[in-house]
Amino acid sequence: MKQKILVTGGAGFIGSNFCNIHREKYDIVALDNLFLGTPENLNPEITFIKGDACRMSDLQKCGDHFDFILHLAGTSSAPMFTDEKLSEAYRNSVESFTTMCQFALKCGARKILFASTSSLYGNNPMPLVETQEVVPPNHYSVTKFLYEHCARCFQSTHKELDIIGFRFMSVYGPNEEAKGQYANMISQFVWDIAREKKPVIFGDGNQFRDFTNVADIVRGITLAMETEKKLGAEIFNIGTGATCSFNEIIDQVNVAMGKSVEPIYIENPVKETYVRGQHADISKISNVLGFKPTVSLSDGIRAQVDNLDISRIRETSSDLFREK
Ligand SMILES: NC(=O)c1ccc[n+]([C@@H]2O[C@H](COP(=O)([O-])OP(=O)(O)OC[C@H]3O[C@@H](n4cnc5c(N)ncnc54)[C@H](O)[C@@H]3O)[C@@H](O)[C@H]2O)c1
């Protein structure tokens, strides 16, 4: 019998990639309220349930036994925490996490795996390492910090359960179209340049990120899920340990598309909480789980370009700023 995995947020970007990669090896149910995700992201053979991870009755509709739960639902990026939607954004993240933990006990899950974020590090000294003190710089990362602490408390009273959090670096790859303006900058630059629209860059374009292909994110999660090691309530960075600036990404996308679209540089509206650089230390996940990133940035960008479906592209953040 195949082991069963429930993926909350399963029709979203990372969730759908995880489900599609594992659909033959595992029995997977993807739960999503379609706030941002779309069932189009999922292979039709995957069981999809439309429902809300904040609601126990919707989680119970997914099944009465799971070996693993991957929790990716929640309010998935900082710009969604607007003043007008602040309570709703917090409620969605916090309530989905705590309800999912209660469901894990009912369905006999052995492990919970959940998305935290590298945004927690803010502008900490690099390379960013799990042992650093963090002061979450925005509401989004506050919710993820809460997940990490909630996981630690929950695991301390349910020692049979492992609850493992991942601080994903900047994730890019297929199935980001539904995220539109919230998608990774690599995808958004590809969509802008494909439409001959100038990408808008905050500042001088020298800001850099540890861009990580979603296939490597799935690989990191899978290693933690499949290991026989008892992990308790561990937190792992998942990244590549390498960096690239926005200017270099624009150059690489232009080369991959045979174009020469120049960006527009604007004054950075985000000011002091803006993350200038991101460079992960991945020694913990490498040493404990044997993780190694496998997709080079140039191959990842090439795949984005080769698999581009212009009909699926929505508004990008550059569209919003170009119009101002
Ligand atoms: N993409 C990144 O670079 C990145 C980096 C760090 C952390 N993360 C985290 O990883 C997780 C997945 O990110 P993603 O990029 O795939 O985002 P995403 O928005 O594509 O996926 C989240 C999915 O959850 C669904 N959802 C939201 N609230 C829900 C609820 N209450 N019940 C059921 N479904 C719900 C959305 O419709 C969406 O499909 C998120 O928690 C995000 O914060 C992402």
PDBQT file of the ligand as one rigid body, heavy atoms in Angstrom, charges set to zero:
ROOT
HETATM    1  N1  LIG A 401       7.386  30.757  -3.143  1.00  0.00    +0.000 N 
HETATM    2  C1  LIG A 401       8.356  31.141  -2.312  1.00  0.00    +0.000 C 
HETATM    3  O1  LIG A 401       9.392  31.711  -2.741  1.00  0.00    +0.000 OA
HETATM    4  C2  LIG A 401       8.244  30.870  -0.847  1.00  0.00    +0.000 A 
HETATM    5  C3  LIG A 401       9.345  31.193  -0.021  1.00  0.00    +0.000 A 
HETATM    6  C4  LIG A 401       9.220  30.953   1.348  1.00  0.00    +0.000 A 
HETATM    7  C5  LIG A 401       8.080  30.406   1.880  1.00  0.00    +0.000 A 
HETATM    8  N2  LIG A 401       7.014  30.116   1.051  1.00  0.00    +0.000 N 
HETATM    9  C6  LIG A 401       5.810  29.557   1.662  1.00  0.00    +0.000 C 
HETATM   10  O2  LIG A 401       5.527  28.310   1.049  1.00  0.00    +0.000 OA
HETATM   11  C7  LIG A 401       4.120  28.079   1.006  1.00  0.00    +0.000 C 
HETATM   12  C8  LIG A 401       3.702  27.791  -0.435  1.00  0.00    +0.000 C 
HETATM   13  O3  LIG A 401       4.088  28.908  -1.212  1.00  0.00    +0.000 OA
HETATM   14  P1  LIG A 401       3.678  29.066  -2.727  1.00  0.00    +0.000 P 
HETATM   15  O4  LIG A 401       4.731  29.922  -3.347  1.00  0.00    +0.000 OA
HETATM   16  O5  LIG A 401       3.364  27.743  -3.296  1.00  0.00    +0.000 OA
HETATM   17  O6  LIG A 401       2.383  29.960  -2.586  1.00  0.00    +0.000 OA
HETATM   18  P2  LIG A 401       0.936  29.769  -3.234  1.00  0.00    +0.000 P 
HETATM   19  O7  LIG A 401       0.175  30.986  -2.848  1.00  0.00    +0.000 OA
HETATM   20  O8  LIG A 401       1.047  29.414  -4.668  1.00  0.00    +0.000 OA
HETATM   21  O9  LIG A 401       0.377  28.496  -2.447  1.00  0.00    +0.000 OA
HETATM   22  C9  LIG A 401      -0.410  28.569  -1.308  1.00  0.00    +0.000 C 
HETATM   23  C10 LIG A 401      -1.704  27.872  -1.653  1.00  0.00    +0.000 C 
HETATM   24  O10 LIG A 401      -2.490  27.791  -0.470  1.00  0.00    +0.000 OA
HETATM   25  C11 LIG A 401      -3.837  28.040  -0.812  1.00  0.00    +0.000 C 
HETATM   26  N3  LIG A 401      -4.478  28.479   0.427  1.00  0.00    +0.000 N 
HETATM   27  C12 LIG A 401      -4.289  29.648   1.107  1.00  0.00    +0.000 A 
HETATM   28  N4  LIG A 401      -5.001  29.632   2.242  1.00  0.00    +0.000 NA
HETATM   29  C13 LIG A 401      -5.650  28.434   2.284  1.00  0.00    +0.000 A 
HETATM   30  C14 LIG A 401      -6.534  27.820   3.203  1.00  0.00    +0.000 A 
HETATM   31  N5  LIG A 401      -6.912  28.441   4.319  1.00  0.00    +0.000 N 
HETATM   32  N6  LIG A 401      -6.991  26.590   2.929  1.00  0.00    +0.000 NA
HETATM   33  C15 LIG A 401      -6.642  25.934   1.795  1.00  0.00    +0.000 A 
HETATM   34  N7  LIG A 401      -5.812  26.471   0.886  1.00  0.00    +0.000 NA
HETATM   35  C16 LIG A 401      -5.310  27.702   1.131  1.00  0.00    +0.000 A 
HETATM   36  C17 LIG A 401      -3.781  29.068  -1.921  1.00  0.00    +0.000 C 
HETATM   37  O11 LIG A 401      -4.935  29.069  -2.729  1.00  0.00    +0.000 OA
HETATM   38  C18 LIG A 401      -2.539  28.616  -2.677  1.00  0.00    +0.000 C 
HETATM   39  O12 LIG A 401      -2.892  27.711  -3.718  1.00  0.00    +0.000 OA
HETATM   40  C19 LIG A 401       3.457  29.326   1.568  1.00  0.00    +0.000 C 
HETATM   41  O13 LIG A 401       3.148  29.090   2.912  1.00  0.00    +0.000 OA
HETATM   42  C20 LIG A 401       4.556  30.376   1.460  1.00  0.00    +0.000 C 
HETATM   43  O14 LIG A 401       4.399  31.366   2.445  1.00  0.00    +0.000 OA
HETATM   44  C21 LIG A 401       7.080  30.334  -0.294  1.00  0.00    +0.000 A 
ENDROOT
TORSDOF 0
